[in-house]
């Protein structure tokens, strides 16, 4: 099941430095970000065969709905020092983006159209 990870952050008078180093359970093969999402838009709507992901809302806020086939849960991402670890089996949608939201995604696999499963669990 998906879970929130709090990432190591160093704070001082110069600002904050958040570091993702050995915190991730996979090597990052793909990085992308989502922004400029309309107020009522819903993104994703799939799960994967192999691809695990980490989602970080770098600016603003958004919600991630997750269904792993057993449990359904909604996570709010609104802090850049927290990330959501999605396992490949986690069917998910991304929605309720604030006007200024930037969602960064770190993926364990390169893009492969055959890795996507579009049907939600019943």
VMD Tcl script that draws the C-alpha trace (Angstrom):
set ca {
  {0.00 0.00 0.00}
  {1.08 3.57 -0.61}
  {2.66 5.40 2.28}
  {3.97 8.86 3.15}
  {7.70 9.25 3.70}
  {9.16 12.28 5.48}
  {12.40 13.25 3.79}
  {15.50 14.45 5.62}
  {15.53 18.26 5.66}
  {18.27 20.57 6.90}
  {17.06 24.01 8.04}
  {19.05 27.08 8.93}
  {18.99 30.85 8.37}
  {19.84 30.35 4.67}
  {16.70 28.27 4.04}
  {15.84 24.60 3.75}
  {17.67 21.79 1.98}
  {15.72 18.56 1.48}
  {17.67 15.52 0.35}
  {16.52 12.28 -1.31}
  {19.50 9.98 -1.14}
  {19.20 6.45 0.17}
  {15.58 7.08 1.22}
  {14.08 5.60 -1.95}
  {13.57 1.85 -2.27}
  {14.51 1.96 -5.97}
  {16.91 3.57 -8.41}
  {15.29 6.46 -10.30}
  {15.07 5.86 -14.05}
  {12.55 8.53 -15.00}
  {11.66 11.98 -13.66}
  {8.73 14.14 -14.71}
  {6.53 16.83 -13.25}
  {2.92 17.88 -13.61}
  {1.71 21.48 -13.37}
  {-0.92 23.82 -14.78}
  {-3.64 21.29 -13.97}
  {-7.19 22.62 -14.10}
  {-9.23 22.83 -10.92}
  {-11.49 19.88 -11.75}
  {-9.02 17.77 -13.75}
  {-8.21 14.21 -12.72}
  {-4.92 12.70 -13.86}
  {-3.54 9.15 -13.87}
  {-6.30 6.55 -13.39}
  {-4.04 3.53 -13.63}
  {-1.61 1.22 -11.88}
  {1.51 -0.51 -13.14}
  {2.94 -3.98 -13.57}
  {6.49 -3.00 -12.52}
  {6.81 0.75 -12.04}
  {7.05 2.08 -8.47}
  {6.85 5.86 -8.02}
  {7.51 8.59 -5.50}
  {5.32 11.71 -5.72}
  {6.36 15.05 -4.21}
  {4.24 18.18 -4.37}
  {7.01 20.74 -4.74}
  {4.63 23.69 -4.64}
  {0.96 24.02 -3.74}
  {-1.14 20.98 -2.95}
  {-2.93 18.02 -4.52}
  {-4.67 14.82 -3.49}
  {-3.79 11.28 -4.51}
  {-6.49 8.62 -4.30}
  {-5.06 5.09 -3.98}
  {-6.71 1.66 -4.23}
  {-4.41 -1.35 -3.76}
  {-7.19 -3.90 -4.21}
  {-7.78 -4.16 -0.46}
  {-7.64 -0.63 0.92}
  {-8.77 2.71 -0.50}
  {-7.13 5.85 0.84}
  {-6.66 9.52 -0.12}
  {-3.40 11.32 0.62}
  {-2.91 15.09 0.63}
  {0.47 16.27 -0.58}
  {1.28 19.84 0.45}
  {4.83 19.77 1.84}
  {8.00 19.37 -0.23}
  {9.67 17.48 2.64}
  {7.12 14.66 2.36}
  {6.59 12.25 -0.49}
  {4.15 9.49 -1.32}
  {5.58 6.11 -2.23}
  {3.31 4.32 -4.70}
  {3.91 0.64 -5.36}
  {3.23 -0.67 -8.85}
  {0.01 -2.37 -7.68}
  {-1.44 0.93 -6.38}
  {-4.19 2.10 -8.74}
  {-4.24 5.87 -8.33}
  {-5.65 9.18 -9.45}
  {-4.28 12.67 -8.91}
  {-6.81 15.47 -8.36}
  {-7.76 18.66 -6.55}
  {-4.58 20.44 -7.62}
  {-4.20 23.95 -6.25}
  {-3.74 26.63 -8.90}
  {0.01 26.77 -8.33}
  {0.73 23.06 -7.74}
  {3.82 21.36 -9.13}
  {3.88 17.57 -8.64}
  {7.26 15.89 -9.13}
  {7.30 12.16 -9.92}
  {10.32 9.88 -9.60}
  {9.81 6.51 -11.29}
  {11.63 3.18 -10.97}
  {11.17 2.34 -14.67}
  {11.43 4.06 -18.03}
  {8.13 4.77 -19.79}
  {6.53 1.62 -21.24}
  {2.94 1.77 -22.52}
  {2.62 -1.98 -21.81}
  {3.27 -1.43 -18.09}
  {-0.05 0.39 -17.57}
  {-3.24 -1.23 -16.21}
  {-6.18 1.16 -16.57}
  {-8.92 -0.71 -14.70}
  {-9.45 0.08 -11.03}
  {-9.85 -2.80 -8.58}
  {-13.44 -3.67 -7.75}
}
mol new
graphics top color blue
foreach p $ca { graphics top sphere $p radius 0.5 }
foreach p [lrange $ca 0 end-1] q [lrange $ca 1 end] { graphics top cylinder $p $q radius 0.2 }
display resetview
